[in-house]
């Protein structure tokens, strides 16, 4: 091969590479744009992670009701700073790649057969419970770096900011709480139907329960309760990806319609029989239960002094405030 031919081939390869990179970039941008448009134009996949009617996101409203004591001053309340950090972690599953991960949102638990004679939904629901418990365990392990042996907060090296351990605890606690709250928005646990309602594939019966489900309690090893389901979700539009199945859009109670109290749901399932308010209240009770159990686990794992101090760090309070006999001090959450 003559020199000029070699040079020409090198230049031609460089041009081809540049063209391939250009088209890869254009394809990536097109896919990102399409995904953004589809998500923006579709119903929320979970309790709305963005500010909604009358103020904060639904996840934040639940956190405020369950952990922030709704502005009251009583033992165990979180500070506003602590809630702000936790809210950021709770929102992540809706704005990252795991928005399509069913276990992270308790989706896919419909009664469609799995092809081998079993029920697909039971496995999906159990995967969600396993997801919650996995991230609570991860949060407990990461908590070891929150405080030293005397219960003093561990700060980032050379800085006054939070330690990486606190970020890991908040990250995992946020994932667990997000899935637990979504359980009540996405299943039929709290749902009621009008007495004259016709039950169908896209209007399945509800269980009509109130409050947190015993099945999600930390020590429960039972199979999912009979009749408990959540909706199918694969991608948008759900009608194309969930043919012959009860869909997420058939069951979800993700949004409120207005700022009235008790809140009225902004989805078909949430708008009837007070289902949105019932899901909100159950998710609030579940959030309180998770935090209560988590504090007890910290004390069991690390002892009273360190465990109480860890809880105070997460709540955004001075650890010294948690060293009383009962482990709590009345605070004003907005401070």
C-alpha positions as CSV (number, residue, x, y, z in Angstrom):
1,X,0.0,0.0,0.0
2,X,1.3,3.4,-1.0
3,X,1.6,6.1,1.7
4,X,-1.1,8.3,0.4
5,X,-3.5,5.4,0.4
6,X,-2.7,4.6,4.0
7,X,-3.2,8.3,5.0
8,X,-6.5,8.3,3.1
9,X,-7.7,5.2,4.9
10,X,-6.8,6.7,8.3
11,X,-8.6,9.9,7.5
12,X,-11.6,8.0,6.2
13,X,-11.7,5.9,9.4
14,X,-11.5,9.1,11.5
15,X,-14.4,10.6,9.5
16,X,-16.4,7.4,9.9
17,X,-15.8,7.4,13.7
18,X,-16.8,11.0,13.9
19,X,-20.0,10.2,12.0
20,X,-20.8,7.3,14.2
21,X,-20.2,9.3,17.3
22,X,-22.4,12.1,15.9
23,X,-25.3,9.7,15.3
24,X,-24.9,8.0,18.7
25,X,-25.2,11.5,20.3
26,X,-28.2,12.3,18.2
27,X,-29.8,8.9,19.0
28,X,-29.1,9.4,22.7
29,X,-30.6,12.9,22.7
30,X,-33.7,11.7,20.8
31,X,-34.2,8.8,23.3
32,X,-33.8,11.1,26.2
33,X,-36.2,13.6,24.7
34,X,-38.8,10.9,24.0
35,X,-38.5,9.5,27.5
36,X,-38.9,13.0,29.0
37,X,-42.0,13.7,26.9
38,X,-43.6,10.4,27.7
39,X,-43.0,10.7,31.4
40,X,-44.2,14.3,31.5
41,X,-47.3,13.5,29.6
42,X,-48.1,10.3,31.6
43,X,-49.7,9.8,35.1
44,X,-47.2,9.8,38.0
45,X,-45.9,6.3,38.8
46,X,-45.9,7.0,42.5
47,X,-47.2,9.4,45.2
48,X,-46.3,12.5,43.3
49,X,-42.6,13.4,43.9
50,X,-43.1,17.0,42.7
51,X,-44.9,19.9,44.3
52,X,-48.6,19.4,43.8
53,X,-51.9,21.2,44.5
54,X,-51.6,23.5,47.5
55,X,-47.9,23.0,48.1
56,X,-45.4,20.2,48.8
57,X,-45.1,16.8,47.1
58,X,-47.2,14.0,48.4
59,X,-44.2,12.2,49.7
60,X,-43.2,15.3,51.7
61,X,-46.7,15.7,53.0
62,X,-46.6,12.1,54.3
63,X,-43.2,12.7,55.9
64,X,-44.5,15.9,57.5
65,X,-47.5,14.1,58.9
66,X,-45.7,11.0,60.0
67,X,-42.3,12.4,61.2
68,X,-42.6,16.1,61.4
69,X,-45.7,16.1,63.6
70,X,-47.3,18.7,61.2
71,X,-45.7,21.6,63.0
72,X,-46.6,20.5,66.5
73,X,-44.0,20.4,69.3
74,X,-43.9,16.9,70.8
75,X,-41.3,14.2,71.5
76,X,-39.7,12.4,68.6
77,X,-40.4,15.0,65.8
78,X,-37.9,15.6,63.0
79,X,-36.5,19.1,62.3
80,X,-37.2,20.8,59.0
81,X,-33.6,20.3,58.0
82,X,-33.8,16.6,58.6
83,X,-37.0,16.3,56.7
84,X,-35.6,18.2,53.8
85,X,-32.7,15.7,53.5
86,X,-35.0,12.7,53.9
87,X,-37.4,14.1,51.3
88,X,-34.6,14.4,48.8
89,X,-33.7,10.7,49.3
90,X,-37.4,9.6,49.2
91,X,-37.9,11.3,45.8
92,X,-34.9,9.7,44.1
93,X,-36.7,6.4,43.0
94,X,-39.1,8.5,40.9
95,X,-36.4,10.6,39.1
96,X,-33.7,8.0,38.5
97,X,-33.4,4.7,36.5
98,X,-35.3,2.7,39.1
99,X,-38.5,4.5,38.3
100,X,-39.0,1.4,36.1
101,X,-38.1,-1.1,38.8
102,X,-41.3,-2.6,40.0
103,X,-40.0,-3.6,43.4
104,X,-39.1,0.0,44.2
105,X,-42.7,1.0,43.8
106,X,-44.7,-2.1,44.7
107,X,-45.9,-2.5,41.1
108,X,-46.6,-5.6,39.0
109,X,-48.5,-7.4,41.7
110,X,-51.6,-8.1,39.6
111,X,-53.1,-11.7,39.5
112,X,-51.9,-12.5,36.0
113,X,-50.5,-16.1,35.8
114,X,-46.7,-16.5,35.6
115,X,-46.8,-19.2,33.0
116,X,-45.9,-22.1,35.3
117,X,-49.2,-22.3,37.2
118,X,-48.3,-19.7,39.9
119,X,-49.4,-16.2,40.5
120,X,-47.1,-13.6,39.2
121,X,-48.5,-10.9,41.6
122,X,-47.5,-12.7,44.8
123,X,-43.8,-12.8,43.8
124,X,-43.9,-9.1,42.8
125,X,-45.4,-8.1,46.1
126,X,-42.9,-10.1,48.0
127,X,-40.1,-8.6,46.0
128,X,-41.3,-5.2,47.1
129,X,-41.3,-6.2,50.8
130,X,-37.8,-7.7,50.3
131,X,-36.7,-4.4,48.7
132,X,-37.9,-2.4,51.7
133,X,-36.2,-4.7,54.2
134,X,-33.0,-4.9,52.2
135,X,-32.6,-1.1,52.3
136,X,-33.5,-0.8,55.9
137,X,-30.7,-3.3,56.7
138,X,-28.3,-1.3,54.5
139,X,-29.3,1.8,56.4
140,X,-28.7,0.2,59.7
141,X,-25.2,-1.0,58.7
142,X,-24.3,2.5,57.3
143,X,-25.4,4.1,60.6
144,X,-22.2,2.8,62.3
145,X,-20.4,5.8,60.9
146,X,-22.9,8.4,62.1
147,X,-21.4,8.9,65.6
148,X,-18.3,8.0,67.5
149,X,-18.1,5.8,70.6
150,X,-19.3,8.7,72.8
151,X,-22.3,9.5,70.5
152,X,-20.8,12.6,68.9
153,X,-21.6,13.2,65.2
154,X,-18.9,12.2,62.8
155,X,-18.4,15.0,60.2
156,X,-16.8,14.9,56.8
157,X,-13.0,15.0,57.0
158,X,-11.8,18.6,57.3
159,X,-15.3,19.9,56.8
160,X,-18.4,20.7,58.8
161,X,-20.7,18.9,56.4
162,X,-22.4,15.5,56.9
163,X,-20.4,12.3,56.8
164,X,-20.7,9.9,53.9
165,X,-22.3,7.5,56.3
166,X,-25.2,9.9,56.9
167,X,-25.7,10.2,53.2
168,X,-25.7,6.4,52.8
169,X,-28.2,6.0,55.7
170,X,-30.5,8.6,54.2
171,X,-30.2,7.1,50.7
172,X,-31.2,3.7,51.9
173,X,-33.9,4.9,54.3
174,X,-35.3,7.0,51.5
175,X,-35.6,4.0,49.2
176,X,-37.3,1.9,51.8
177,X,-39.8,4.6,52.8
178,X,-40.6,5.4,49.2
179,X,-41.6,1.8,48.4
180,X,-43.5,1.5,51.6
181,X,-45.5,4.7,50.9
182,X,-46.1,3.6,47.3
183,X,-47.5,0.3,48.5
184,X,-50.7,2.1,49.7
185,X,-51.0,4.2,46.6
186,X,-50.5,1.2,44.2
187,X,-52.3,-1.7,45.9
188,X,-56.0,-2.3,46.7
189,X,-55.3,-2.6,50.4
190,X,-57.3,0.5,51.4
191,X,-59.6,0.6,48.4
192,X,-63.4,0.7,48.5
193,X,-65.8,0.6,45.5
194,X,-69.2,2.2,45.3
195,X,-72.0,-0.3,46.1
196,X,-73.3,-0.2,42.6
197,X,-69.8,-0.5,41.0
198,X,-69.2,-3.4,38.5
199,X,-66.0,-5.3,39.2
200,X,-63.8,-6.0,36.2
201,X,-60.2,-6.5,35.1
202,X,-59.7,-2.7,35.1
203,X,-61.9,-2.1,38.2
204,X,-60.7,-4.8,40.6
205,X,-62.3,-5.2,44.1
206,X,-60.6,-3.4,47.0
207,X,-59.9,-4.9,50.5
208,X,-61.3,-1.8,52.2
209,X,-58.7,-1.9,55.0
210,X,-57.5,1.0,57.1
211,X,-54.0,1.8,58.4
212,X,-50.7,0.0,57.9
213,X,-50.9,-3.6,56.7
214,X,-49.6,-6.2,59.2
215,X,-47.9,-8.0,56.2
216,X,-45.3,-5.2,56.0
217,X,-44.4,-5.3,59.7
218,X,-40.7,-6.1,60.3
219,X,-41.2,-9.5,61.8
220,X,-44.0,-10.7,59.4
221,X,-43.1,-13.8,57.2
222,X,-46.6,-14.5,55.9
223,X,-47.5,-14.8,52.2
224,X,-49.4,-11.7,50.8
225,X,-53.0,-11.6,52.0
226,X,-55.6,-13.1,49.8
227,X,-56.9,-10.7,47.2
228,X,-54.1,-8.2,47.6
229,X,-52.9,-6.9,44.2
230,X,-51.0,-4.0,42.7
231,X,-51.1,-2.9,39.0
232,X,-49.0,-3.9,36.1
233,X,-46.4,-1.4,34.9
234,X,-43.8,-2.0,32.2
235,X,-43.6,1.3,30.2
236,X,-45.9,3.9,28.7
237,X,-48.6,3.5,27.3
238,X,-49.7,1.0,29.9
239,X,-52.5,-0.2,27.5
240,X,-49.8,-1.5,25.1
241,X,-47.5,-3.1,27.7
242,X,-50.1,-4.5,30.1
243,X,-52.6,-6.2,27.8
244,X,-55.0,-8.5,29.6
245,X,-53.7,-7.3,33.0
246,X,-54.9,-5.0,35.8
247,X,-52.8,-1.9,35.2
248,X,-51.1,0.6,37.4
249,X,-53.4,3.3,36.1
250,X,-56.4,1.2,37.2
251,X,-55.4,1.2,40.9
252,X,-53.1,4.1,41.6
253,X,-54.0,6.8,44.1
254,X,-50.9,9.0,43.4
255,X,-52.3,12.5,43.2
256,X,-54.7,14.8,44.9
257,X,-57.2,16.9,42.9
258,X,-57.2,20.0,45.1
259,X,-56.1,21.3,48.5
260,X,-59.3,20.3,50.4
261,X,-59.1,18.4,53.7
262,X,-59.6,15.5,53.8
263,X,-57.9,15.4,50.4
264,X,-59.7,14.3,47.3
265,X,-57.9,12.1,44.9
266,X,-57.0,13.2,41.4
267,X,-57.0,9.7,39.8
268,X,-60.0,7.6,39.0
269,X,-59.3,5.1,41.8
270,X,-58.3,7.8,44.3
271,X,-61.4,10.0,43.6
272,X,-63.9,7.5,44.8
273,X,-64.9,6.4,48.3
274,X,-62.2,8.6,49.9
275,X,-59.5,6.2,48.6
276,X,-56.8,8.8,48.2
277,X,-57.2,10.0,51.8
278,X,-57.3,6.4,53.1
279,X,-54.1,5.6,51.2
280,X,-52.4,8.8,52.5
281,X,-53.3,8.0,56.1
282,X,-52.1,4.4,55.8
283,X,-48.8,5.5,54.2
284,X,-48.4,8.0,57.1
285,X,-48.9,5.3,59.6
286,X,-46.5,3.0,57.8
287,X,-43.8,5.8,57.7
288,X,-44.2,6.2,61.5
289,X,-43.9,2.5,62.0
290,X,-40.8,2.2,59.9
291,X,-39.1,5.0,61.8
292,X,-40.1,3.7,65.2
293,X,-38.7,0.2,64.4
294,X,-35.6,1.7,62.8
295,X,-34.8,3.6,66.0
296,X,-35.3,0.4,68.1
297,X,-33.0,-1.5,65.7
298,X,-30.3,1.2,66.0
299,X,-30.4,0.9,69.8
300,X,-30.3,-2.9,69.6
301,X,-27.4,-2.9,67.2
302,X,-25.3,-0.1,68.7
303,X,-26.4,0.4,72.3
304,X,-28.6,3.1,73.9
305,X,-26.1,6.0,73.8
306,X,-25.0,5.6,70.2
307,X,-28.4,4.4,68.9
308,X,-30.2,7.4,70.3
309,X,-27.5,9.8,69.1
310,X,-27.8,8.3,65.6
311,X,-31.5,8.9,65.6
312,X,-30.9,12.5,66.6
313,X,-28.4,13.0,63.8
314,X,-30.9,11.8,61.3
315,X,-33.6,13.9,62.7
316,X,-31.4,17.0,62.3
317,X,-31.0,17.6,66.1
318,X,-28.1,17.8,68.5
319,X,-27.4,14.2,69.8
320,X,-27.3,15.6,73.4
321,X,-31.1,16.1,73.1
322,X,-31.6,12.3,72.7
323,X,-29.7,11.4,75.9
324,X,-32.7,11.7,78.3
325,X,-34.2,8.7,79.9
326,X,-36.9,8.2,77.3
327,X,-34.6,9.1,74.4
328,X,-36.5,12.1,73.1
329,X,-36.9,15.8,73.7
330,X,-39.8,18.0,72.5
331,X,-38.8,20.1,69.5
332,X,-40.4,22.4,67.1
333,X,-40.0,20.7,63.6
334,X,-39.7,24.0,61.7
335,X,-36.6,25.1,63.6
